[in-house]
C-alpha cells in the first residue's frame, strides 16, 4: 500500500505548478506511468480480482489503455497539431 501511495504522490507532484505545453505532455506521460505502476501494485493485493472483467481490474486496465492511446501513441506539437512519433 505504501508503494502505491508513493507512486500516486509522485504523479500528483509532477502535475502541480504552471507549465508550458511541451512540459505538460512530458509530465502527463510520466504521471501516467506512476499511476499505472500504482494500479498494478494494488491489483496484486486484490489477487485474482484484478483479472476479472468487472471491478478494479477493469478500471485499471481502461486507465492504462487510455493513457497509452493519448499520451504514448504520438506527440502534440506546440501549435496544437498531432503528429505520430517516428522511430
PyMOL commands that set and color helices and strands:
alter all, ss='L'
color gray80, all
select helices_A, chain A and resi 2-14+21-51+56-72
alter helices_A, ss='H'
color red, helices_A
select strands_A, chain A and resi 74-76+82-84
alter strands_A, ss='S'
color yellow, strands_A
deselect
rebuild
show_as cartoon
